[in-house]
Amino acid sequence: MDPTRKVNRMRLCAIAVVVVLCCLAASAMAADAAQVEPADTIVIHGRIYTVNEKQPWAEAIAIRGARIVGVGNDKTIEIYRGDKTKVVDAGGRLVLPGFEDCHIHFMDGSLGLVEVDLNDASTVVEIQKRVKAYAASHPKEPWITGMGWTYPTFGAAALPDKKILDEVVPDRPVYLVAFDGHSSWANSKALAMAGINKETADPPNGKIVRDANGEATGALKESAGDLVADKMPKPTRAERLAALRMGIHEANKFGLTRVQSAGQDFEYLDLYDELRHKGELTLRFYVAYFLNPPELRAEDLSAIEAARKKYHDEWISGGVVKTMLDGVVEAHTAAMLTPYSDDPSQIGKMFWEPGKYNAAVLELDRRGLQIFTHAIGEKAVRTALDAYEEAARTNHTHDARPRIEHIETISAVDIPRFGKLGVIASVQPLHLYPDEDTLDIWARNAGPERAQRAWSFHSIAANGGRLAFGSDWPVVTMNPWKGIQTGVTRKTSEGKPDGGFVPTEAVSLEDAIKAYTLGAAFAGRREHEEGSLETGKLADLIIVDRDLFKIPVSTIDKTQVLLTVVGGKTVYESAEWKTKSGSERK
């Protein structure tokens, strides 16, 4: 046979084989498609960061019911498209798992949406202006309440005076909480209604600030604020439900799909349950019981166990306890190992007697209840670590995941203990935002030695500890994008200070996203259900307006959420996204 003809014949045979194989593959794909149950929704053309180490990036996702049934590229997910499948074209946008806020006071924050907002009010004049305007626009409100003032506003003393409020609202009680929730401010009318005078004793774990004559100045530290707050009229059930609806909408708008409550929500679990039964709950809740000192009581355990038994699904769950060991650095109430730098006469105060705190941790751990402990001062942090270590040793518990909340200061020798003991560092990056409060008040009080380990995120993680991010809303905004930028840059939005505040403790963008997603899910004992975009997990995801991996980190805080999906259902669409989707349908 002619060699040329032989070669041509072999080529034709090869081509025929390829054609047959392609036909078989197409047939197989068609058969597979016929066998696959169509998805309810598919997201295509996305730049999907899954936070799944085995498959970090994808292009498309298939959702059936409340869960993800496929993650891959557009071609592989095409088999899930059916006649009734909703198609979401991400248009190359960044898609992320839904964010989880690990530390929030949701009811308080929601109610605060309709009160005086003092956030960013950096002068006494501005505060007076806002309070006066609110009072004028709410003439029938018996009390004027609000939150957000900061310590640097009042100079070196770092505390307000009742006279400032008396000048603008002398005829009605005014009660304003500091941005951190640990100090409050009352006018003369509010102090009188609370019966606070020269003879009034300081309450346990609180202090009435007084002038040289013993008169209350209007500044109240820690639990002293309750003397006034207890006299305020309580919101009605209808008012609370209305506030919660507003708060949930705001959370979804910021891309939050779950929050973990650290107090003041447990008492209102029935309200969240009512919203759930009405189909209005579009945010998942993990709600802690707030345990007050001086000890763990039988009635505490009864309430905790009842909630764990009743609430334990993917929408509302209990089985967790929050308590506080100390206060805050700015007010000298955080418990330190050595005296404060600016005032050696002060060392802070423990809210619990250590023996009773240890006993409470031991019993809660024995029952398999997760524990959140507020600890800001280095002594409080060590006390919590010691108690957790002893509980694990005594109870032989494994993977209990106890948490310490805040950790603003820490002794160097305690940093590796988070990883060693399996204690989760539940931290709030916006707390370190290096403005005047942090640099002029916090750093001054803590002193340079402690400040070099301020908010030691990187060191804790580098030593095997797990990070979980949150906001502490309403202390700061629950907008996670500002938190991510601060955790990554350790700078203000204006880029100050140069180089960042303790820049060695900055975290990577990937780690910051993980701390708000999979890390947060792990901290809430739900990493098998949430926190990453994987087959089988809940379909909680967001689409944002910019690619965080391609923009300057100094602009992350400008990020806007376009679409939020919880359990496979769209719960928030921005105006931009609605316009885009509408034009595509035409």
C-alpha positions in Angstrom: 0.0 0.0 0.0 1.1 3.5 -0.8 2.6 5.0 2.4 0.7 8.2 1.9 -2.6 6.4 1.6 -1.8 4.4 4.7 -1.1 7.5 6.8 -4.3 9.1 5.6 -6.3 6.0 6.5 -4.8 6.0 9.9 -5.8 9.6 10.4 -9.3 8.9 9.3 -9.6 6.1 11.8 -8.2 8.3 14.6 -10.8 11.0 13.7 -13.5 8.5 13.7 -12.5 7.3 17.1 -12.5 10.8 18.4 -16.0 11.5 17.0 -17.3 8.3 18.6 -15.8 9.2 21.9 -17.3 12.7 21.7 -20.7 11.3 20.9 -20.4 8.9 23.8 -19.3 11.7 26.1 -22.2 13.9 24.9 -24.6 11.0 25.4 -23.2 10.4 28.9 -23.5 14.1 29.8 -27.1 14.2 28.5 -27.8 11.1 30.5 -26.3 12.6 33.6 -28.3 15.8 33.1 -31.4 13.8 32.7 -30.6 12.0 36.0 -29.7 15.1 38.0 -32.5 16.8 39.7 -32.7 20.4 38.5 -31.5 23.1 40.9 -33.9 25.8 42.1 -31.2 28.4 41.5 -27.8 28.5 39.8 -25.3 31.3 40.1 -23.1 31.6 37.0 -20.3 33.7 35.7 -19.0 34.5 39.2 -15.6 34.9 40.7 -16.4 32.8 43.7 -14.1 32.7 46.7 -15.4 29.6 48.5 -13.1 29.7 51.7 -12.8 25.9 51.0 -9.1 25.0 51.0 -9.8 22.0 48.7 -11.5 24.2 46.1 -10.8 27.8 46.9 -12.1 29.3 43.7 -15.1 28.5 41.5 -17.3 30.0 38.8 -20.8 28.7 39.5 -22.9 27.3 42.2 -26.1 25.2 42.2 -28.7 25.5 45.0 -31.6 23.3 45.7 -33.9 24.2 48.6 -31.8 25.7 51.3 -28.5 24.0 50.4 -25.7 24.0 47.9 -25.8 20.9 45.6 -22.9 21.8 43.3 -19.8 24.0 43.1 -17.7 24.2 39.9 -17.4 26.1 36.7 -20.2 27.2 34.4 -20.0 24.1 32.3 -20.2 21.6 35.2 -23.0 23.4 36.8 -25.0 23.6 33.6 -26.4 20.1 34.2 -28.4 21.5 37.1 -30.3 24.0 34.9 -33.9 23.0 34.4 -36.9 24.7 32.9 -37.8 26.4 36.2 -34.3 27.0 37.5 -33.6 30.6 38.4 -30.4 31.8 36.9 -28.3 34.5 38.7 -25.7 36.0 36.5 -22.9 37.3 38.8 -21.4 39.1 35.8 -17.8 38.4 37.0 -18.5 39.9 40.5 -16.9 38.5 43.6 -19.1 36.0 45.4 -18.4 35.1 49.0 -19.9 33.0 51.8 -22.4 34.9 53.9 -20.7 36.8 56.7 -21.2 35.9 60.4 -20.8 38.5 63.2 -19.4 36.7 66.2 -20.1 39.3 68.8 -23.2 41.4 68.7 -26.0 42.8 71.0 -28.7 42.7 68.4 -31.7 44.0 70.3 -29.8 46.9 71.8 -28.4 47.8 68.3 -31.8 47.5 66.7 -33.5 49.8 69.3 -30.6 52.2 68.9 -31.6 52.8 65.2 -34.3 55.1 66.4 -32.4 56.9 69.2 -29.8 59.7 69.2 -26.9 58.6 67.1 -23.6 60.1 68.5 -21.2 58.1 66.4 -18.7 60.4 64.7 -19.8 63.3 66.9 -16.3 64.4 67.9 -17.1 67.7 69.7 -19.2 68.8 72.6 -21.0 71.3 70.3 -21.9 68.5 67.8 -23.2 66.3 70.6 -25.4 69.2 71.9 -26.6 69.9 68.4 -27.7 66.3 67.8 -29.4 65.9 71.2 -31.2 69.2 70.9 -32.4 68.3 67.4 -33.6 64.9 68.5 -35.5 66.4 71.5 -37.1 69.0 69.2 -38.3 66.4 66.7 -39.5 64.0 69.4 -41.5 66.3 71.7 -43.6 63.5 73.2 -40.7 61.2 74.1 -40.4 61.1 77.9 -36.7 60.3 77.8 -33.9 61.2 75.3 -31.6 58.3 74.9 -28.7 57.5 72.6 -25.3 56.0 72.2 -21.9 56.6 70.6 -20.0 59.3 72.5 -16.3 58.8 72.9 -13.8 59.6 75.7 -11.4 62.0 73.8 -14.3 64.4 73.2 -14.0 65.6 76.8 -10.3 66.3 76.9 -7.8 64.9 79.4 -10.5 63.9 81.9 -12.0 61.8 79.2 -15.5 61.9 80.9 -18.5 64.1 80.3 -20.5 66.3 82.6 -24.2 66.7 83.2 -24.0 70.5 82.6 -23.4 69.9 78.9 -26.7 68.2 78.5 -28.5 70.5 80.9 -27.8 73.4 78.6 -29.8 71.9 75.7 -32.4 69.6 77.5 -33.1 70.8 81.0 -36.7 69.6 81.3 -36.5 66.0 80.3 -34.2 63.2 81.4 -31.3 62.4 79.0 -29.3 59.2 79.1 -26.5 58.6 76.7 -24.3 55.5 76.6 -20.6 55.6 75.5 -19.6 54.0 72.3 -18.1 51.0 74.2 -21.2 50.4 76.4 -19.1 50.6 79.6 -19.8 54.2 80.6 -22.9 56.4 80.5 -23.9 60.0 80.8 -26.9 61.5 82.4 -28.3 65.0 82.8 -29.4 66.5 86.1 -33.1 65.5 85.4 -32.1 61.8 84.9 -29.9 61.7 88.0 -32.7 63.2 90.1 -35.2 60.6 88.8 -32.7 57.9 89.7 -32.3 59.3 93.1 -28.6 59.7 92.7 -27.1 62.2 95.2 -24.1 62.6 97.6 -25.3 59.8 99.8 -25.9 57.3 97.0 -23.4 54.4 97.3 -21.5 53.0 94.3 -23.2 49.8 93.1 -21.2 46.5 92.8 -19.0 46.7 89.7 -19.9 50.3 89.1 -18.8 53.8 90.0 -20.6 57.2 90.2 -18.1 59.8 89.1 -18.2 62.8 91.6 -16.7 66.3 91.7 -14.7 67.7 94.6 -17.9 68.3 96.6 -19.1 64.8 96.2 -21.8 65.6 93.7 -22.4 63.3 90.8 -21.0 64.8 87.6 -23.3 62.8 85.3 -20.6 60.3 84.3 -21.4 56.7 85.3 -19.0 53.8 85.0 -20.0 50.2 84.3 -23.1 49.1 86.4 -23.6 52.5 87.8 -25.4 53.4 84.6 -28.1 50.8 85.5 -29.2 53.1 88.4 -30.5 55.5 85.7 -31.4 53.0 82.9 -33.7 51.1 85.3 -35.9 54.2 85.6 -36.4 54.5 81.8 -39.7 53.3 80.2 -39.3 49.9 78.6 -40.1 49.4 74.9 -43.3 47.6 74.1 -43.3 44.2 72.4 -44.5 45.9 69.2 -41.7 48.4 69.4 -39.1 45.7 69.9 -40.5 43.7 66.9 -40.4 46.7 64.7 -36.8 47.5 65.8 -35.8 43.9 65.1 -37.2 44.1 61.6 -35.1 47.2 60.9 -32.0 45.6 62.4 -32.3 42.4 60.4 -32.7 44.4 57.2 -29.5 46.3 58.1 -27.6 43.1 58.8 -28.7 41.6 55.5 -27.7 44.8 53.7 -24.2 44.5 55.1 -23.9 40.8 53.9 -24.6 39.2 57.3 -26.3 35.9 57.3 -25.8 34.9 61.0 -25.0 36.8 64.2 -23.8 35.4 67.5 -25.4 37.3 70.4 -23.2 38.2 73.4 -26.0 39.5 75.6 -29.3 41.3 75.9 -31.1 39.0 73.3 -31.7 35.8 75.3 -34.7 37.5 77.1 -36.4 38.1 73.8 -35.9 34.7 72.1 -39.7 34.4 71.8 -39.7 37.6 69.6 -37.1 36.1 67.2 -39.2 32.9 67.2 -42.3 34.9 66.3 -40.5 36.5 63.4 -39.4 33.0 62.3 -42.9 31.6 62.3 -44.1 34.6 60.3 -41.5 34.0 57.7 -39.7 37.3 58.5 -36.5 35.9 60.0 -33.8 36.3 57.3 -30.9 36.2 59.7 -29.6 33.3 61.7 -29.1 33.7 65.5 -26.8 31.9 68.0 -27.9 33.5 71.3 -26.0 33.5 74.6 -27.5 33.6 78.1 -25.9 36.5 80.0 -24.5 35.2 83.3 -24.1 37.9 85.9 -21.7 37.6 88.8 -21.3 36.8 91.7 -22.1 33.1 91.0 -23.8 30.5 88.8 -27.2 29.8 90.3 -29.7 27.0 89.8 -32.2 29.4 88.1 -29.4 30.3 85.6 -28.9 26.7 84.7 -32.6 26.1 84.4 -33.0 29.0 81.9 -29.9 27.9 79.9 -31.0 24.3 79.6 -34.6 25.2 78.7 -33.3 27.4 75.8 -30.9 24.7 74.6 -33.8 22.2 74.5 -36.2 24.5 72.7 -33.9 26.3 70.3 -31.4 24.2 68.4 -32.0 24.5 64.7 -30.3 26.3 61.9 -32.2 29.5 62.5 -32.2 30.0 66.3 -30.0 28.1 68.7 -28.9 28.4 72.4 -26.6 26.3 74.4 -24.1 29.1 75.1 -23.3 31.3 78.0 -21.7 34.8 78.1 -20.2 36.4 81.1 -17.8 39.4 81.9 -14.7 39.3 83.9 -13.8 43.0 83.7 -14.5 46.4 82.0 -12.5 48.5 79.5 -9.2 50.2 79.3 -10.5 53.7 78.7 -12.4 53.7 82.0 -9.6 52.0 84.0 -12.0 49.1 84.6 -10.2 46.4 82.6 -8.3 44.1 85.0 -4.5 44.4 84.6 -1.6 42.5 86.0 0.2 45.7 86.8 -1.0 49.3 87.4 -2.3 51.6 84.6 0.4 53.6 83.0 -1.4 57.0 83.3 -2.6 56.4 86.9 -0.6 53.9 89.0 -3.2 54.0 91.7 -5.5 52.0 89.4 -5.2 48.4 88.3 -8.8 47.6 87.2 -11.3 45.3 88.8 -12.4 41.8 88.4 -16.2 41.5 88.3 -16.1 37.9 89.5 -14.3 36.4 92.5 -11.9 34.0 90.8 -13.0 30.9 92.7 -16.7 31.4 91.8 -15.8 32.1 88.2 -13.8 28.9 88.0 -16.6 27.0 89.5 -19.1 28.4 87.0 -16.8 27.5 84.1 -16.3 24.0 85.4 -20.0 23.3 85.7 -20.9 24.9 82.3 -18.2 23.0 80.6 -19.3 19.7 82.2 -22.7 20.2 80.7 -21.3 20.8 77.2 -22.3 24.4 77.1 -20.1 26.8 75.2 -18.7 29.7 77.1 -18.0 33.3 76.0 -15.9 35.3 78.5 -15.5 39.1 78.1 -11.8 39.7 79.0 -10.0 42.9 78.0 -7.3 43.4 80.6 -4.4 41.0 80.7 -5.3 39.7 84.1 -8.8 38.9 83.0 -7.5 37.1 79.9 -5.2 35.0 82.0 -8.0 34.2 84.5 -10.2 33.0 81.7 -7.4 30.8 80.1 -6.7 29.3 83.5 -10.3 28.5 84.1 -10.7 26.9 80.7 -7.6 24.8 81.1 -8.7 23.6 84.5 -12.2 22.7 83.2 -10.8 20.7 80.3 -8.4 18.9 82.7 -11.1 18.1 85.3 -14.0 17.2 82.9 -11.8 15.5 80.3 -13.7 17.6 77.7 -12.5 17.7 74.1 -13.2 20.3 71.4 -15.3 22.4 73.8 -14.3 25.6 72.0 -14.5 28.1 74.9 -14.1 31.7 73.8 -12.5 34.8 75.1 -14.1 38.0 73.8 -12.1 41.2 73.0 -8.5 40.4 74.3 -7.3 44.0 73.9 -4.3 43.4 76.1 -2.4 40.2 76.8 0.8 39.0 78.4 3.3 37.5 75.9 3.4 34.2 77.7 -0.4 33.8 77.3 -0.5 34.2 73.5 0.4 30.6 72.7 -2.1 29.2 75.1 -5.0 29.9 72.7 -3.7 27.4 70.3 -2.6 24.9 72.9 -5.9 24.9 74.8 -8.2 25.2 71.8 -9.6 28.6 73.1 -11.1 30.7 70.3 -10.1 34.4 70.1 -13.3 36.2 69.4 -12.2 39.7 68.5 -13.5 42.9 67.0 -11.1 44.6 64.5 -12.9 47.9 64.6 -12.2 48.2 68.4 -8.6 48.9 67.5 -9.5 51.5 64.9 -6.5 53.9 65.5 -8.4 57.2 66.1 -8.0 59.6 69.0 -9.7 57.2 71.4 -7.2 54.4 70.7 -4.0 56.4 70.3 -4.7 59.2 72.9 -6.8 57.5 75.6 -6.4 53.7 75.3 -2.6 53.7 74.6 -2.0 56.3 77.3 -3.9 54.3 79.9 -2.4 50.9 78.9 1.1 52.2 78.5 3.8 51.4 75.9 4.7 48.0 77.2 1.2 46.6 76.9 0.4 48.6 73.7 3.1 46.7 71.8 0.8 43.7 72.1 -2.5 45.6 71.4 -5.1 43.3 69.8 -2.6 40.6 69.0 -4.5 39.0 66.1 -1.5 37.8 64.1 0.4 36.5 67.0 -2.5 34.4 68.3 -3.1 32.9 64.9 0.6 32.3 64.2 0.7 30.3 67.4 -2.1 28.0 66.4 -5.1 30.0 67.8 -8.3 30.4 65.8 -9.7 33.9 65.1 -13.3 34.8 64.8 -14.3 38.4 63.9 -17.3 40.4 65.0 -18.4 44.0 65.6 -19.9 44.3 69.1 -22.7 46.3 67.5 -24.0 48.8 68.7 -20.5 49.7 70.1 -19.4 50.1 66.5 -21.2 49.5 63.2 -21.9 45.9 62.2 -20.6 46.7 58.7 -17.9 44.0 58.3 -16.1 45.7 55.4 -14.8 48.4 57.8 -13.7 45.7 60.1 -11.9 43.8 57.4 -10.0 46.9 56.3 -9.0 47.7 59.9 -7.8 44.2 60.6 -5.7 44.2 57.4 -4.3 47.7 57.5 -4.4 48.7 61.3 -5.0 52.2 59.9 -7.8 54.7 59.8 -9.7 55.4 56.6 -7.3 58.3 56.1 -4.3 56.0 56.3 -3.1 57.0 59.8 -0.9 56.4 61.5 1.9 55.9 59.0 2.8 52.2 58.9 -0.3 51.3 61.0 -1.0 50.8 64.7 1.1 47.8 65.8 1.4 46.7 62.2 3.0 43.3 63.1 -0.4 42.2 64.3 -2.2 42.8 61.0 -3.7 39.8 59.3 -4.0 39.0 55.6 -7.1 39.6 53.6 -7.7 35.9 53.3 -7.4 35.4 57.0 -9.7 38.4 57.7 -12.4 36.9 55.3 -12.0 33.5 57.0 -12.5 35.1 60.4 -15.8 36.5 59.3 -16.9 33.2 57.6 -15.5 29.8 58.3 -13.7 30.9 61.4 -16.9 32.5 62.7 -18.8 29.3 61.9 -16.2 27.2 63.8 -16.5 29.6 66.7 -20.3 28.9 66.7 -19.9 25.1 66.3 -21.4 25.2 62.8 -18.5 24.8 60.4 -20.0 21.6 58.9 -23.1 23.6 57.9 -21.9 27.1 57.2 -18.9 29.4 56.7 -17.8 28.2 53.2 -19.4 27.5 49.9 -19.3 23.7 49.6 -21.7 21.0 48.4 -24.1 20.1 51.2 -23.7 23.3 53.2 -26.4 25.9 53.7 -26.8 28.2 50.7 -25.8 31.5 52.5 -23.9 33.7 50.1 -23.3 37.3 49.0 -22.3 39.1 45.8 -20.3 42.4 46.3 -19.6 45.3 44.0 -15.9 45.0 43.9 -13.2 42.4 43.9 -11.4 42.7 47.3 -8.4 40.8 45.9 -7.8 43.3 43.2 -8.4 46.7 44.8 -6.2 48.7 47.2 -6.8 47.5 50.7 -7.4 51.1 51.7 -10.7 51.0 49.8 -12.2 47.8 51.2 -14.4 49.8 53.5 -16.2 51.2 50.5 -17.5 47.7 49.6 -21.3 47.5 49.0 -23.3 44.2 49.0 -25.3 43.7 45.9 -27.1 40.5 46.8 -27.6 38.5 50.0 -28.9 35.0 49.9 -29.8 33.0 53.0 -30.9 29.4 52.8 -31.2 29.7 49.0 -33.6 32.7 49.2 -32.8 36.3 48.2 -33.2 38.4 51.3 -31.5 41.6 50.1 -30.9 43.3 46.7 -29.3 46.7 46.3 -30.8 49.2 44.0 -27.9 48.7 41.6 -28.5 45.0 41.5 -32.3 45.4 41.0 -31.6 47.7 38.1 -29.2 45.3 36.5 -31.5 42.3 37.0 -34.5 44.3 35.6 -32.6 45.3 32.5 -31.6 41.7 31.9 -35.2 40.5 32.1 -36.3 43.0 29.4 
